[in-house]
Amino acid sequence: MEKQNNILEKYIRGSISEEEYNELQQQIQNDSDNSVGDMLNECWQKDLNIHVMPRAAKERTRRQIDEKIKKDIRRIWFKRVSTIAASILVPVLIISTVYFYKEMDHYKQIPNIVSVNKGQRAGITLPDGTIVHLNSESKLTYTPDFNGKLREVVLEGEAFFEVTPNKEKPFIVKTSVFDVEVLGTSFNVSVYNDENIVETALMEGKVKLTMQGCPSKPVYLTPSQKFIYSRSDRQGTISIMEGDTELAWKQGILAFNAEPLEEVFRKIERWYGVTMHYDKESLVNDNFTGQFKMISIQEMMNILRMHYNLKFKIENNDIYII
């Protein structure tokens, strides 16, 4: 504070150096609470050399100095405010414009999501007329421009598609393992994230599967063929569909085809909307086959009890293997 007063005193006397004047300007520029004005009044109260001046001359000199400082303050603040305003206004204008267009684009691309919970199944019709049957714990996502140049959907879980033919607009089902491209056909896709085996089964038409990370080696299926892929082995095979196991769920049938008990429990969880509690290490190493329609969870568990000689307890939506 004392140093600032000394600089002001030199300013009043006219003995201020260029360096000190620049420092004073910096003080004025940073003056947010009129402290420079207060210090100026304090300096006028001191016994400076100007106290020997006649009163009228002293007041005239003070007004001149005050006016000069005010001009400096106005000039510096105008420059400062103009710079700040410009620096704020331009980015705000740019940000607002970018934000506006991003928001417009965002709303154009807000996806439509159809989710089916455990224990439920649902069917929807897409804007192009394609019918999709969703199995339990599945999700289908598509954007508002779905029926543009391409018809694309993203699938998690299992679904059966009856695709409306359109040679000009291929229909693509994107999954975490492969993409399925068709023109017009009916097929089933099962890609649950918690299952090692994923597959696609074709009923009518023709499909092309493109593995993620390997677009140069597509797989083609013809009717009654299915493609089975193992995540753990990273291997896929084409085989012939046997019976209607792949589409049993669509008819309300819970089907098992030589599946290990842990996989059986996982399917039961989805089908009935329950949670299975069991010790993986104690599970019987034996595969299970069967098809069951319109039976309760109690009946299903009784069948497993007889087959595996296991004991269980049902508490609301929780099933404990004991």
N, C-alpha and C positions, 0 to 999 in steps of 0.2 A: 504494500500500500504506500509506504514512504517513497519507494522508487517511482511509483506512478505519479505521486504528488510533485516530486522533483522534476519529472519530465514536463508536467503541466506548467510548473513555474518557469521553466526554460522556454516553453512555448509562449507564455504570456510576455516574457521579457524579449522574446525574439532571438534568443541565443541557442535555440534547439538545433542539434545536428541532424543530418539526413537520416542517420541510423535511428536516432531517438524519435524523429518525426514518423518514420515508418512504424516504430514500436507503438507510438501514440495512435496511429491509424488502426493498428491491429486491436488496440484496447477499445477504440470507438466501435470497431466492427463487431467485437465480442460483447459489447455493452448491452445487456438485456434488461438491466434494472436501473438504468440512468445513473450508475455509479460515477461515470466520468463527469456528469453535470454536478453531482454532489462534491466531488473532489475539486472541481473548478471553483465553486463557491468557497470551499475551504481555503483554497490558495489565495482568493481575493481578501480573505480576512487576515492573512499573514502580513508581516512587515516587509513587503517587497520594495524594491527601489521605486516602484511606481507610486508609493504612498506620498512622495514629495510632490507629485503632480497636482495641479489645481483640481478641485473636485469635478468641475465640468469636463476637463480633459480626461480625468480618470474614468468618469462614467462613459465618455465617448469611446475611450480606448477599450473599456470593458465590453461595450456593445459591439464594437468591431470584432473583438476576439471571440465573443459569444457567437456572433453571426458566422464567423469563419468556421468555428467548431461545428455549429449547426449545419452549415453547408457541407462540411466534411462528413458529418454523420448522415445527412440526407443522401449525399452522393454515394457513400459506401453502402448504406442500407438499401438504396434503390438498386445498386448494382448487385448486392447480395440477394435481395428478394427476387429480382428479375432472374438471376441465375438459378436460384432455388425453384422459382415458379416454372421456369423453362425445363429444368431438370426433372421436375415432378410431372408437369403437364404432358411433355412428350412421351415419357414412359407410360403414364396413365392412359394416354390416347392409344399408344401402341398396344399396351396390355389389354385395354378394354376392347379394342378391335379384334385382337387375337382371341381373347376370351369369348367374345361374341360368336366368332366363327367356329371356335372349338366347341362351344356349347351347342350351336346349331348342328354341327357335325356329330356331336355326342348324342343329341336327341334323335338324330337320324339313325344312329347305330345302336341305340339301346336294344339289347337282345330280348327276344321272347323266350321265356324259360318255362318248360313244362316239367314238373317234378312229381314223381310218384313215390309215396312213402312205403315203408315195409308193410306187408300184409295187404297191399292194394294193387290194382292193375287199372289201366286207363287207356282210352283210345282217343286220338285227335285227328282232325283233317287239316292239312296244311293249305296255304293259300292257292297252291296249284292243283288241289284236289287229291293229292297223295294222302293215303290213310296210314297212320302209324299206331300200332298197338304197343304200349309200354308195359313191361313187366314191373314187378315191385322193386323198390329202391333204384329207380332209373331216372335219368334226366335227359331231356332233349332241348337243345338250344339252337335258335336260328334268328337271323337279323331281319329287320323290316324289309330290306331289299332282297329277301330270299328268292323271289321270283324274277330276279334280274337276268343277267347273262348266265349265271350259274345258280343252281339250286343246291345250297349247302346247308347241312345241319351237323351239329356236334352231339355225339351220343356218349353217355356214361351209363353203363348197365346193359339192359337187354331190350330189344325192340324188334317187331316184325313190320316190314315196310311193304305196302302195296303202292308202287310208284306209278303215277300218271305218266304215260309215254309222252316224250317231247324230244325229238331228235336235235332240236336247236339248243336245248338247255339240259345238259347232263345233270343228273342227280348224284350228289356226293355226300356220303356219310363219313364224317371225320371222327376218328377215335384215337386213343392214346397209343394204339399199337399199329393200326393200319387205316387207310382210307378205302372206302368202297365206292366205286363209280359205276353208275348204270344209266341207261336211257329210259327204260320202262320195264319193270319186272317186279317180282315179289321174292323177298328173302328175309332171313333172320340174322341178326347180329347180336352176339353176347360178349360184352367186354366189361366185366365187373373189375374194378380196380383191386379188389382184395382176392381175386382168383388167379391162379397160375395159368389155367387153360382158358383161352379165348377162341371164339370160332364164328364163322359165317356159314350159313346153310342156304343154298339157292333152290327155290321151288320152280320159278319160271324165268325165262329170258337168259341174260348173260351179264356177269359182273366182272369188274377188274379190281383186284386188290393191290394196293401199293403200300408196302411196308414203310413205316417211319424210318428215315435214314437210309433207305435203299430204294429210291425211286426208279432205278434202272432195271429192276428185276420184278416186274409186276406178275401177279398170279391171276389166272383166268379160271372162272368156274362156269360149268354148264349145269342145266337142271339136274337135281337129285345129288349134286356134289356138295361137299362141305370142306371148308379149310379149317384145320385145327392147329393152333399155335401155342407152344409152351414158352412162357416167359423165362423160366429157369434155364431151359435148354437152348433157347433162341432158335428153335427149329419149328418148321411148319410142314404139315402133310395134307394132301388132298385124299379124301376117301368118299365112299358112297354112303348116302344116308340110309340108315336101317330103321324101318318103321317110321313113326311120327314123334319120336322122343324129343327132337329139337323144337317141335311146335306144340307139344303137349300143354305147356303152360298157357298158351293162347286159348285152349279149350277148357281151362280151369282144372287141369290135371297136374299134380305134382309128380314129376318123373325123375327117377334115378337110374343111371346106366353104368353099372359096375363102378360105383364111386366110393371112395374111402369115407369113413365115418365122420371125419372132420368136415368134409365137403357136404355130407348129408346134413350135419348140424347147421352149416352156413345157409343152405337152401331153406331149411326149416325156419330159421330166423327171418329170412326175407318173406317167405310165404305167409307165415302166421303173425309176423310183427312182434316176435318175442326175442328174448336174449337168453342164449344158452350159456350155462356156467359149467365148465368141466376141466379136468386135468388132461392136457394133451398127451402127456407121457403114459397115461393109463388107458388110452383108447385102444380098442381091439384092432389089430391090423387085418381088416377084412373088408372087402368091397360089398356094396349093397345095391341091389337092383329091384325096381318095382315102380308101379304107377298107381297113384291114389287120387281119387276124385271125391270131392265133397265130404271129407272126413274132418273131424275136429282135431285139435292139437292133442287132446287126451288120447284119442284113438290112434293117432300117428305115433305117439310116444309108447303106447302099449304094444304096437307092432314092433318097434325097435327093442323094447324090453324083452319080448319073446325071442327075437332074432339074435340079440347080443347078450341076453341074460344080464341086462343092466338094471339098475334101480334109479329112479328119478323122483323129483318132487317139484310140483308146479305151484308157484306163488305169484298170482296175478300174471304179469307178462314176463316173469323170470322162471326159467326151468333149470333146476340143479341136478346134475348127474352125481349120484352119491354111491 
